[in-house]
Amino acid sequence: MSPIRTLILLAGLLLLLLAIFAITLIPEAEAKYNLRELPEDFVRAVHGLNLSVNSLIGGQVVNLEDEMGSLAKRLLKVHEERAFKGRLGELLNEASFSYSKLAEAAKYVSRLSAQLSEERKILDRMFEYLENCSIERAKELSDKLDLDPLIREVEAALTSLDQVNETALLSEEHRSTYRRSKDILKKVYSMLIELKKVKDLLEEDPRVLRELCLARKLGRSPDPSLSYGRALSKLKGLDPSKGYSYSFEILQVKSWLNDGTGRGTGAGTWYPESDD
């Protein structure tokens, strides 16, 4: 069954459930909101989060920022004003808070997706230059990178998701989307931190970085007259396993730790421990 058909079926089932209990549990005169719109809003929040996360990892920007922002405010208002009465009403009021946070997270992720899409163009070119040991050109591109706003968007999205009560979500599909989204965002956060480390590495003496790169690429030892301690320390701090979609590129940069002769830092034959 396609995701769209699943969402439609789920919405229909929720509407049916609500229709059965609405008359006895939620007096229409007391309800401040259209009961029939609420399950649709729940589904819309989950779908928006799923779509924005898929956009983030797939590179195809989908602008949901305004839609999800408005939805988050609407659902939060339901929760704050305790819009529905009765036992089922209270469950829906509580669920509205969690779904408002899903929509809020989707808003941040949608914005992040658009920003990261632009930064990827710079990152991809930067790593191409690093592969060819063109350190100065890579540094020029690195200077154009602004990763801090992206990190703040991920942190905001994760903060929203941390406030979700998973048990308040009304289906396993919703809970699965919530868990998957949170897992992916944690990986994206770690990736951005590793990319910041690469950017920081490029602040080092380009002669040193070029020598490390060429030694690995050409199978020779680097120039022993240069001081490598600071660059090596930063290289050792890279963790390609946390690089997510840039794991391979970060691994290639970290491979500069081993010169082309196979000695590298393990042999301790030419790398100084620290700069003077």
C-alpha positions in Angstrom: 0.0 0.0 0.0 1.4 3.4 -0.9 2.2 6.0 1.8 -0.5 8.3 0.6 -3.2 5.6 0.7 -2.0 4.6 4.1 -2.4 8.1 5.4 -5.8 8.4 3.8 -6.9 5.1 5.4 -5.5 6.2 8.8 -7.3 9.5 8.6 -10.5 7.7 7.8 -10.2 5.3 10.7 -9.5 8.2 13.1 -12.5 10.1 11.8 -14.7 7.0 12.3 -13.4 6.5 15.8 -14.0 10.1 16.7 -17.5 10.1 15.1 -18.5 7.1 17.3 -17.6 8.8 20.5 -18.0 12.5 19.7 -21.7 12.8 20.7 -21.3 11.2 24.1 -17.9 12.4 25.1 -17.4 15.8 23.5 -20.6 18.0 23.6 -20.6 20.0 20.4 -21.6 23.1 22.2 -18.5 23.0 24.3 -16.1 22.3 21.4 -14.2 25.3 20.2 -12.7 23.6 17.2 -14.0 21.4 14.4 -13.6 17.9 15.6 -13.4 16.5 12.1 -10.4 18.6 11.2 -8.3 17.4 14.1 -7.3 13.9 12.9 -6.6 15.5 9.5 -4.2 17.9 11.2 -2.5 15.1 13.1 -1.9 13.2 9.8 -0.8 16.4 8.2 1.8 17.0 10.9 3.2 13.5 10.5 3.2 13.7 6.8 4.9 17.1 6.9 7.7 15.8 9.2 8.2 12.7 7.0 8.3 14.8 3.8 10.7 17.4 5.2 13.1 14.7 6.5 13.0 12.9 3.2 13.7 16.2 1.5 16.7 16.7 3.8 18.4 13.5 3.0 17.3 13.3 -0.6 18.4 16.8 -1.5 15.1 17.9 -3.1 13.9 21.0 -1.3 10.2 21.1 -0.3 9.1 24.3 1.3 6.8 23.4 4.2 8.0 26.1 6.7 4.9 28.3 6.7 2.4 25.5 6.5 4.0 23.5 9.3 4.5 26.6 11.4 0.8 27.5 11.2 -0.2 23.9 11.9 2.0 23.8 15.0 0.4 27.0 16.4 -3.1 25.7 15.7 -2.5 22.3 17.4 -0.7 24.0 20.4 -3.7 26.2 20.8 -6.0 23.2 21.0 -3.8 21.8 23.8 -3.5 25.1 25.7 -7.2 25.9 25.6 -8.3 22.4 26.4 -10.6 22.7 23.4 -12.3 19.3 23.8 -14.2 17.9 26.8 -14.7 14.5 28.2 -12.4 11.5 28.4 -11.7 11.3 24.7 -11.4 15.0 24.5 -8.6 15.1 27.1 -6.8 12.4 25.1 -7.1 14.6 22.0 -6.0 17.7 23.9 -2.9 15.9 25.1 -2.2 14.4 21.7 -2.5 17.8 20.1 0.6 19.0 22.0 2.8 16.1 20.7 1.5 16.6 17.1 2.2 20.3 17.4 5.8 19.5 18.2 6.0 17.2 15.2 4.8 20.0 13.0 7.2 22.4 14.7 10.1 20.1 14.0 8.9 19.8 10.4 9.1 23.6 10.1 12.7 23.6 11.3 13.7 20.6 9.1 12.1 22.2 6.0 14.2 25.4 6.6 17.3 23.2 7.3 16.7 21.3 4.1 16.8 24.5 2.0 19.9 25.8 3.7 21.8 22.5 3.5 20.9 22.2 -0.2 22.9 25.4 -0.8 25.8 24.4 1.4 26.1 21.0 -0.2 27.1 22.7 -3.5 30.0 24.2 -1.7 30.9 21.1 0.3 30.9 18.9 -2.8 33.3 21.2 -4.6 35.5 21.6 -1.5 36.0 17.9 -1.1 36.7 17.6 -4.9 39.6 20.0 -4.4 40.8 18.2 -1.3 40.9 14.9 -3.2 43.3 16.6 -5.6 45.3 18.3 -2.8 44.2 21.7 -4.0 44.3 23.1 -0.5 44.0 26.8 -1.3 41.0 26.4 -3.4 39.4 24.1 -0.8 40.1 26.8 1.8 38.4 29.5 -0.4 35.2 27.4 -0.5 35.5 26.5 3.2 35.5 30.2 4.0 32.1 30.5 2.3 30.6 27.8 4.5 28.3 28.8 7.3 27.4 25.6 9.2 26.4 27.2 12.5 22.9 28.2 11.3 22.3 24.6 10.1 23.4 23.2 13.5 21.0 25.6 15.2 18.1 24.4 13.0 18.9 20.7 13.8 19.1 21.5 17.5 15.7 23.3 17.4 14.1 20.4 15.6 15.5 17.9 18.0 14.4 20.0 21.0 10.9 19.9 19.5 11.0 16.2 19.1 12.3 15.7 22.6 9.0 17.2 23.8 6.9 14.6 22.0 5.2 12.0 24.1 5.5 9.0 21.9 2.7 7.2 23.6 0.3 10.0 22.8 0.7 9.5 19.1 -2.3 7.6 17.7 -0.7 4.9 15.6 2.4 2.9 15.2 3.0 4.5 11.8 3.1 7.9 13.5 5.5 6.6 16.2 7.7 5.0 13.6 7.9 8.2 11.6 8.8 10.1 14.9 11.6 7.6 15.8 13.0 7.6 12.3 13.0 11.4 12.0 14.7 11.8 15.3 17.4 9.2 14.4 18.1 10.9 11.1 18.3 14.3 12.6 20.8 13.1 15.2 23.0 11.7 12.4 22.7 15.0 10.5 23.8 16.9 13.6 26.9 14.6 14.0 27.6 15.1 10.3 27.6 18.9 10.6 29.9 18.7 13.6 32.4 16.6 11.6 32.2 19.0 8.7 33.0 21.9 11.1 36.1 19.9 12.1 37.2 19.7 8.4 36.6 23.4 8.0 38.7 24.1 11.1 41.4 21.8 9.7 41.6 24.0 6.6 42.7 26.9 8.9 46.1 25.2 9.2 49.1 26.1 7.1 48.2 25.0 3.5 51.8 23.9 2.9 51.4 21.4 5.7 48.1 20.1 4.5 49.3 19.8 0.9 52.3 17.8 2.0 50.1 15.5 4.1 47.7 15.0 1.1 50.5 14.5 -1.5 52.4 12.1 0.7 49.3 9.9 0.8 48.4 10.4 -2.8 51.9 10.0 -4.3 53.3 7.3 -2.0 56.1 9.3 -0.4 57.1 10.8 2.9 56.2 14.5 3.6 58.8 17.2 3.8 60.4 16.7 7.2 61.2 20.4 7.6 57.6 21.3 8.2 55.8 21.1 11.5 52.8 18.8 11.4 51.6 18.6 15.0 48.5 20.8 15.0 47.3 19.4 11.7 47.8 15.8 12.8 45.9 16.5 16.0 42.9 17.8 14.1 43.1 14.9 11.6 43.0 12.4 14.5 39.9 14.2 15.8 37.9 13.4 12.7 35.4 10.6 13.0 34.3 9.4 9.6 31.7 7.1 11.2 29.7 10.2 12.2 30.0 11.8 8.8 26.7 10.3 7.5 26.4 11.3 3.8 30.0 12.7 3.9 31.6 9.7 5.7 33.6 8.7 2.7 34.9 12.2 2.0 35.9 12.7 5.7 37.6 9.2 5.7 39.6 10.3 2.6 40.8 13.4 4.5 41.7 11.4 7.6 43.7 9.0 5.5 46.3 11.8 5.3 47.5 10.5 8.7 49.2 7.7 6.8 51.8 8.6 4.2 52.2 6.7 1.0 55.1 4.6 2.4 52.7 2.9 4.9 54.5 4.3 7.9 52.4 7.2 9.0 51.8 8.2 12.6 51.9 4.6 13.7 55.6 4.3 13.0 56.4 7.7 14.5 59.3 8.1 12.1 58.9 11.7 11.0 55.7 13.2 12.4 56.5 15.5 15.4 54.2 15.0 18.4 53.5 18.8 18.6 54.5 22.1 17.1 57.2 24.1 18.7 
